[in-house]
Amino acid sequence: MFSFFKKKNSPAPEALSPVTTPDAVTTPAEGRTEWLGRLRSGLRKTSQQLGHVFTAGRIDEALYEELESALLMSDSGVKATQHILAQVRLRVKQTRSNEASSVRGFVIEAFTALLQPLEKSLNVDQAHPTVIMMTGVNGAGKTTSIGKLTRHLSDAGASVLLAAGDTFRAAAREQLDVWAGRNQVDIVSQDGGDPAAVSYDAVKAGIARRKDVVLIDTAGRLPTQTHLMDELKKIKRVIQKAEGSAPHEVLLVIDGNTGQNALAQVKAFDDALGLTGLIVTKLDGTAKGGVLAAIAMERPIPVYFIGVGETMHDLRDFNASEFAHAIFG
């Protein structure tokens, strides 16, 4: 199912071979069907506000205006909305279509093509250990995502070390301790320690213990909190002192319910840290699923995973075609 981990010294199982196209995903049929059902269910609010556009009889300017409004309401953003509309108009002209029902397929095509560059598998074979720095605003689901990502990495055969770098939030270390216990992995933490020092110690421990992955948690913060963003930059610098090529991945966890605010977070954290990937959480029940189109248009950082639930296995690789069909299908 998850293809991002591959051992260097032994052939990888077939299920862990690189995923380059939607058809190459190796999730078992029943599990995949269940996942797609939950994805469609989670994005139903977004789908409902878009689906009524395609019930009109014929294609006319009124339909295009209604589609534009629906895309904007889903937080696709002005630039992405205009791009999708232009592509749909082109396809209508090329096919000489008259029926509004055909527009759905053209929108799915345009939406999928726009999101396609966001598809990328997380590669944890780029260094030993591969150091992953996790960031996000308060309440985005960062620590929970770390727990889920740890499970998927472990299931793929990777040895993982967690770093409790969130020394600010009460009970943050304890929460990560619980995830470490559930996943049966080691954790590096300090009582009231400096987050940069914890991160440094974790990287050194990961090297000494020959771990495959070091996952570093950091405290949630708003991008407008300049001093806290400066602290993140410091953590990154200190990680580089522990291992010159690290961090190899800087991931931002964003709440899919926040719409255009998510785009603003992506821009701010990317400007500060140079993001390498995104994890989009809480897509279940959102009416703002179109925000990924805005991200693809304005700051196309890969989306490694999306989440539509609270269980350990509710973090899945992002697939543009599946996502587009869930919204418009």
Order of alpha helices (4+ residues) and beta strands (2+ residues): alpha-alpha-alpha-alpha-alpha-beta-alpha-beta-alpha-beta-alpha-beta-alpha-beta-alpha-beta-alpha-beta-beta-alpha
